[in-house]
């Protein structure tokens, strides 16, 4: 059973890697983003999307931690 779980996990990881690789290879067009008057460098679309995903994966847990901390502090003040 343990070996089956490892095989399924390995196959799943290989599928994810192949999907990401196909995404990167299909989205190599250089784009330049304009945000609030700031123009970014021309990068492949896949780089921008993956970078944005990683930033979101960092900001999400950070915001959740801050909210949990503020709730904990407010609960202590109520007691």
C-alpha positions in Angstrom: 0.0 0.0 0.0 2.8 2.4 0.9 4.5 1.7 -2.5 1.3 2.4 -4.3 1.0 5.8 -2.6 4.5 6.6 -3.6 3.9 5.6 -7.2 0.7 7.7 -7.4 2.5 10.7 -5.9 5.3 10.3 -8.3 3.0 10.1 -11.3 1.0 13.1 -10.0 4.2 15.1 -9.7 5.4 14.2 -13.1 2.0 15.2 -14.6 2.2 18.6 -12.8 5.8 19.1 -14.1 4.7 18.2 -17.6 1.7 20.6 -17.5 3.9 23.4 -16.2 6.5 22.7 -18.9 3.9 22.7 -21.6 2.5 26.0 -20.3 5.9 27.6 -20.3 6.7 26.4 -23.8 3.4 27.6 -25.2 3.6 31.1 -23.6 6.9 32.4 -24.7 5.6 35.7 -26.2 7.3 38.7 -24.7 4.9 41.1 -23.0 5.4 44.3 -21.1 3.0 45.2 -18.3 1.9 48.7 -17.5 0.6 49.3 -14.0 -0.1 52.8 -12.5 2.3 54.4 -14.9 5.1 51.9 -14.2 6.2 49.9 -17.2 7.9 46.6 -16.5 10.5 44.9 -18.6 9.5 42.7 -21.5 9.4 39.1 -20.2 7.8 36.0 -21.5 4.2 35.7 -20.4 4.8 32.4 -18.6 7.5 34.1 -16.4 5.1 36.8 -15.4 2.2 34.4 -14.6 4.5 32.0 -12.6 6.0 35.0 -10.7 2.5 36.3 -9.9 1.4 32.9 -8.7 4.4 32.6 -6.4 3.9 36.1 -5.0 0.2 35.2 -4.3 1.3 32.0 -2.6 3.5 34.1 -0.3 1.0 36.9 0.4 -2.0 34.6 1.1 -0.6 32.7 4.0 1.0 36.0 5.3 -2.4 37.7 5.4 -4.0 34.7 7.0 -1.4 34.7 9.7 -1.9 38.4 10.3 -5.7 38.0 10.6 -5.3 35.1 13.0 -2.9 37.0 15.1 -5.2 40.0 15.3 -8.1 37.8 16.3 -6.0 36.2 19.0 -5.1 39.6 20.4 -8.7 40.8 20.3 -9.9 37.6 22.1 -7.3 38.2 24.9 -8.5 41.7 25.3 -12.1 40.5 25.8 -11.2 38.1 28.6 
